[in-house]
Amino acid sequence: MGSKSGQVSETPQERAQAEHAVAQMKDYRQRWLPLQQKLASTIEDEGKAGSSARALATGKASTDTAMAFQKSGEQLEKGLSDSGAAPGSSRANLAITGMGTDAAASTGLGHMMSEQSIDDAYTQGLGALTALGRGEKASVGSALSQQARQSASQAATDAQVSAMARQGDAQIAGQVAGFGIQQGMGGFGSMGKSGVNSSTPMDYSSGMYGTPQAGV
Amino acid sequence: MISGTPFLLADIDAEWHRIGPLVEGVDPRDNAGDDLRRCCREGSALCLISSDGVLVVSLQPDRYGTGELELFVRLAASWGGPGAIQRNDAHLDAIAKELGASRLVFRTLRPGMSKVLHPEWTVRCTEFERAVHG
């Protein structure tokens, strides 16, 4: 209409503006695409077997377990000592060995939970990449911090439960041993409160440690 | 992700299996999708996807010759539930702002769009049509 070719040609100013618009989009893509790709590769790397994120998580789980069992171990030793089980005695050794087994089990569980948490974070990260919802990037981080909390809390609980159980077992072992000695010395007739287990401050008749169900 | 929104830069060809059906619903013209894909490949349009749907946007000089840029929304379609416009309005603002645009513009073939838009949206041109006589 307005030109010989039948098309209205752009003015130099319009052309410059159009070029500016394209340059802006190019700049936008160049700024964001690397960040997006970095997020993708970070998530991919963290998801791989033996990744640093996995090593960090399992290492933390081991440390959490070691720290929690160390503390509970000291409490157990004190508890055993208070109840009359001398350090190095078979009762004390039984309890401490049992606690070591529990610590190993707890470490294994902690590692398994860590692996699962990293898998969860990886899945969530992939979800973010395929844009499965706003805020997914935040949930990747929160899954990892959740793992850290879970690991520490699980280790502490395991250690506490183990210490209580082992102390109880040791006391039952003491009672059984005491019972055997008592039997050897005088039979059922002489069995009394003081004869059952002198090292146990608990009253046998209360049933607190006396019944097998309560201690096992 | 990009511009603090849930949108990601996407390769329109790689995502076409998801985007194609949406384009057909928005613009039934045969070449509508081809044009979008060509512009994205050439770099004159950006394809952005989120869990909610897809945006294909271009920057263009404003029609008044002021030298300002406007973000022309070539395609905005959702594979989520109703209310996608309201959910993504602020995201569109964030993307437009970072791209340096001062206005948002779109065209639609769908009647009744004004009912779902915020009142600050205005119609800036009207297309007339009639049947050819005779």
Interface residues (C-beta under 8 A of the other chain):
Chain A: Q13 E14 Q17 A18 H20 A21 V22 Q24 M25 K26 Y28 R29 W32 L33 L35 Q36 L39 A128 L129 T130 A131 L132 G133 R134 G135 E136 K137
Chain B: M1 I2 S3 T5 P6 F7 L8 L9 G43 S44 A45 L46 I49 S50 S51 S58 L59 Q60 P61 G65 G67 L69 E98 L99 G100
